[in-house]
Amino acid sequence: DSKMKKEPCFCPENYYNFSSNNKFLIKGKIVDAEGKGIDGGGVLAWDQWWINHYFSTSKSDGSFELYSSYPFYHWMVSSTLHEMIRKDINPDTAKTINGIPTINLGTIVLEKVDID
């Protein structure tokens, strides 16, 4: 209804890590071709056997942190009207930061898709 009052969404402290995991972390930033952060991009990662997974979204600046209760081996990012990128990682390359094995995926550029 267009008459409804629009207010900012309240995001609880655990909004980006609702499962409160702390055994493994991948992080990075999703940007468009112009380098602008993509808000609400999807981040998904799996265990070694593609059975278990966790999901999160990017923040307004495009940054994301995806926590897990096990090491990640596969990941993908995507966003509405943008391409999807999927890659593999070796959890043995993680650096321990604040007691959590962490892999920084860096800046991930998603190109727009042509829907015509």
N, C-alpha and C positions, 0 to 999 in steps of 0.2 A: 504494500500500500504506500503510495507516494506521500501520504499525509503523516506517516509514522515519523517520529523524531529520530534522527540519526545521531548516534553517540559513538565515541571510540570504543573499540572492542577491548574488554578487560582480558589481559593475558596473565594467568597465574604464573608464579615463579617457575613451575615445572612445565610450562607450555611447550618448550622445545625439547624436553627430556622427560616426558610424562611417565616413563617406566622407571625413572630414577636409576638408570644403569650407570656403571662406572668402571667397567672392566676393559673397554676398548673405545676409541674415539677416532672418527674421521672428521675433518673439518676443511673448510675452504670458502670460496666465494663464487657465486654464479652471477655473471654479467652478460649483457647483450653485446652486439657487435661494436657499439659505441663506448663500451666500458661502463655503462650504467648498471648498478646493481639490480638484480631481478628479485622483486618481492614475491614470496609465495611459491618459489620454485620447489619442485619435489626432489627429495634426496632419498634413495633407497639403497640398502646394502644387505648382502647375504653372507652366510657362513660358507665354509669350504664346499659343502655339498649342495648348495642352492636350496636348502630346506628351510632354514630359519632366516628371518629378515627383520629389519627395523626401518622405520620411515620417519622423516622429519621434513620441515619446510624451511626455506631461507627467510631471513629477516628482511626488513625494508632496504637495507644496504646490500643485500645479496649474500651476506655471510651465513654460514650454517655450521652446526655442530651436531653430529649424529653419534650418540652413545650406544653401547651395546653391552650385553653380558657375555659375549664371546668375540673372538677375533673375526674381522671382516676379510673376505677374499675377493668379493665382487661388489661393484657399485654402479649406480646410474643416476644421472640427474636429467631433469626435463622441466619444461614450463609451457604453459598454454601458448600456442602459436609459435613455439620455438622447437628446435630439434631436440632429440634425446641423445645423450652420450653415455656409453657403457664401457667400463674398463675393469681390469683385474688388478689386484694389489697383493703384495706379499706382506703379511702381518709381521714377519720377522724383521722388517725394515722400520717398524714403528719406533719412535723416540718416546721415552717415558717423560711425561710432563705432569707435574703435580700428582705423581703416582699412577697415572693412567697411560698405557701405551697409546700413542697418538700418531696418526698419519695426516699430514697436511697436504691436501690435494691441490692447493694453490688456487689460482684464478681459473675458472672454467667458463669459456666463452660459448654461449649458445646463439647460433644463427637463427634468424626468423625463418619460418617455413612458408612457402608459397601455397596458399590454399585455393588459388584460382583453378 
